[in-house]
Amino acid sequence: MAEHSNPGRTVYDTIVVGAGIQGSFTAYHLAKNGKKTLLLEQFLLPHSRGSSHGQTRIIRKAYVEDFYTKMMAECYQLWAQLEQESNTELCRQTGLLLISAEQDPDFQATWKTLGANQVPREYLAPDQFRKRFPGVTLKPGEAAFNDHSGGVLYADKALKAVQDCFRRMGGTIRDGEKVTEIRPGEEVMVKTPSLVYRAKSLVITAGPWASKVLRPLGLKLPLQTLGINVCYWKEKVPGAYGVTHKFPCFIVINVNGSKHSVYGLPSNEYPGLIKICCHSGNSVDPDVRDVPLQSPTLHDIQLLRDFVRTYFPGLEPEPAIVERCMYTNTPDENFILDRHPHFKNIVLGAGFSGHGFKLSPVVGKLLCELSMGKEPSYSMEPFRVARFPNKLQASL
């Protein structure tokens, strides 16, 4: 098509900046709605610089917040639809164990949210837990339940699948093109070192680079970019914690009464290694995130060593592999999905806070609806920019 050979001469319906999972699903939904869409990515695809790479993520309905559990019901349908469209297995149901002090408010609230939304769940008394999962040690006073909807989402395959479907629907992807300027207007102008593009609307899903892209547009959002250590731990008996042995994903919330949570997935990416990580990290500049670690005894890794010794006696208590990823957090760890306060044809998707991947099919749908001027499918109150009135700066 002409716009593929001369993309800089086309006036697109929408340009999406950032081809991570959120931007890619936004572009996918726009193309499904018949919109001429350009997806711009600063790095050559595929890449491991942002927040959407890696082989696996947890998928679950277990949330404290009722609105996420409700959104996940449609997410499962859309993931299944993408599996059919791409002829690729993207999800594997394993169940998700949630472990915490029995009286922890978040633990209790999540149990109630699942019940209110009729999600299959199972409370496990300590004796039941020991028989079912002998490789995991609960501490006195702790309890567990199983969100049966939980499982593993194959992240790299999912990102490729949604981008391939977008292309098949006539969408254009231009990678290796970093946005250097955005000029608002009735037609938004987006400049890269290669070309100047124009569109009736713009969606910005720049992940860890969101603050850098939005600041020239007069927005200073309360976003914190965190470098995350993704750790893999060796099984003493290979396969003991593997998907073939029906070992589930898990989240241990508020470990030792702290605000730190630890999550894990059964051995899958690397044979004989199980992925266990802290849901926290250290502030980083996304452009220098790959600077070598200064110390092997970083706080989060030491916390994980202690965690593995306590909860997983069948693992070696030293990480075998440490990889890097990034979160972009908001103060309340809820997403930002909204229109720019001054430019209504510029839409923002940011701050996915380390739990957005599984929700990306619905996030993309909502950003698509906002860019098209449609009534969003869900309440946008939890996601509005205006919830940060004391931390938001908007000036031009």
VEXTOR-878326 format. One record per residue (C-alpha): x, y, z. Coordinates in steps of 0.25 Angstrom, whole numbers, plus 2048, in hexadecimal, padded with zeros to 3 digits. Each point is the difference from the previous one (the first is absolute). Last residue first. Example, Ala and Ser with C-alpha at 12.3 -4.5 7.8 and 13.67 -1.06 7.14 Angstrom:
<nodes>
8377FC81D7FA7F2802
</nodes>
This chain:
<nodes>
80D8658707FC7FC80E7FA7F48068067FB80E7FA7F58078057FD80E7F58078097F57FC7F78047F27FE7F27FA7FE7FE8097F48087F77F77F57F68008017F18027F87FC80C7F48097FA8007FA7F27F47F78028007F57F67FC7FF7F180580E7FD7F68097F98068027F280880C7FC8097F87F780C8028087F97FD80D7FA7F37FA80E7FB7FB80680380E7F57F88068027F47F680F8008027FD80080F7F77F47FE80A7F87F980B8058097FB7FB80D80A7F480180B8097FD7FC80B80A8057FB80D80E8068027FB80E8027F98037F380380F8027FC8057F27F68007F57FD80F7FB7F78057F580280C7F77F48047F87FB80880D80C8098017FF80880C7FE7F680B8067F57F87F67F57FF8007F480A8057F380480A80180C8017F28077FF7FD80E80C7FE8097FB80B80A80D8087FF8017FD7F180B7F67FC8087FD7F38067F280180D7FC7FA8077F37FC80D7FA8038057F18008077F980C8037F17FE8047F580A7FA80880C8067FB80D7F77F880A8017F37F87F17FB7FF7F97F58077FF80780D7F780A7FA7F980980A80A80480A80D7FE7F97FA8067F37FB80C80880D8038068078007F37F58087FA80280B80B80E8007FC7FD8027F17F780B80480A80880880B7FE7F680B7F78058077FD7F280480E80080280C7F67F77F97F58058037F27FA80C7F97F47FA7F87F680A80580780C7FA7F58057F67F57FC80A80680980B7FF7F780C7F980080E8027F38077F77F48017F37FA8057F77F47FD80B7F78048037F47F77FF7F17FF8027F87F38037F180180C7FA7FA8017F17FC7FE8027F180080F7FD7F48077FB7F67F68078027FE80F7F48048077FD80F80280380980C7FC80C80880580880C7F980B80780780B8087F78098098067F980C7F97F780A80A7F57FD7FD8007F27F48097FC7FA7F77F68057F37FB7FC7FE7F28007F27F98007F97F27FC7F28018087F38007F97F67F780C7F68008018037F180080F80380C7FE80880380280F8067F28028058007F280F7FE8038027FC80F80980B8067F880A7F880980C7FC7FB80E8027FD80A7F580080F8037FA80C7F980680C8067F780C7FE80580E7FD7F580A8047FA80C7F87F88098097F58087FA7F980C8077FC8077F380780C7FB7F88047F480280D7F78017F87F380F8018017FF7F880C7F87F57FA80B7F97F880A80080B7F67FC80B7FB7F47F780D7FA7FE7FE7F580A7F47FC7F77FE8087F47F17FE7FE7FD80D7FA7F38007F77FF80B7F57F48057F87FD8067F380E7FB7FB80C8067FA80E7FA7FE80E8077FE80B7F67FB80D7FA80480680680C7F18008067F680B8007F17FE8047F680B7FB7F28008067F58047F77F680980780D80580780B7FA80980E8007FC8087F480480F8007FF80C7F68007F87F37FF80A7F47FF7FF7F87F38077F28017F27FA7FD7F58057F67F47F78017F48027F67F37FA8027F87F97F57F97F680880B7F67FE80A80A8067F780180D7FF7F08008107FF80080180B80B7F67F88088077F37FE80E8068027FC80680E7F97F380480C7F77FC8098098087F780080C7FB7F18027F680280A8007F680C7F57FD8097F48048097F27FD7FE8007F680C80380B8098067F780B80080480F80A80180B80280280E80B80580A80080080F80C7F78018098017F47FC7F87F380B7F77FA7FF7FD7F18057F37FA7F57F88067F58077F87F37F88018037F880D80680D8077F48097FA7F67F680580680080E80180F8007F18027FC7FF8047F17F58097FC7FC7FD7F17FB80A7F67F87FF7F37FC80F7FD7F280480380380F7FF7FC80280F8087F480480D8047F97FE80E8067FE7FA80E80D7F87FF80780C7FB7FB80880C8057F680A80E7FF7FB80180F7FF7FB80280E80A7F58067F97F880A8057F27FA80F8057FF8027FF7F18007F67F47F88017F38027F47F87FD8017F17FA7F57F78087FA7F57F98047F48098027F47FE80C7F78068047F27FE7F47F88028057F17F67FF7F480180F7FF7F18037FF7FC7F480980A80480B7FC80F7FE7F27FC8038047F880D80880D8047F38087FE7F77F780880A7FF80B8018108007F18018017FF7F980D80D8088047F980D7FF7F67FB80C80C7FC80880780D7FE7F48088047FE7F880D80D8058058077F680A8047F77F48007F17FD7FB7FF7F180D7FB7FB80A8007F580F7FF80580B8047F68097F77F780B8017F580680D8027FD80D7F97F580A80380780A80A80A8077F880E7FD7FA7FF7F27FC7FD8017F17F97FA7F47FF8097F980A80B7FD7FF80B80B7F880D8007F37FA7FC7F58077F87F27F97FD7F98077F57F17FE7FE7F58017F57F47FE8097F77F47FB7FB7FD80F8087F480080C8087FC7FE80980C7FE7F380980E7FB7FB80780E8027FB80180E8057F180280E8047FB80080C8087FD7F980D8097F47FD80C8087FC8008077F380280F8057F980C7F97F37FD7FA7FC8087F47F18017FC7F78047F480D8017F880380B7F78097F97F680C8077FA80B7FB80A7FB7F17FE8048007F18027F17FD7F67FC80A7F680B7FE7FF7FC7F17FC7F2803
</nodes>
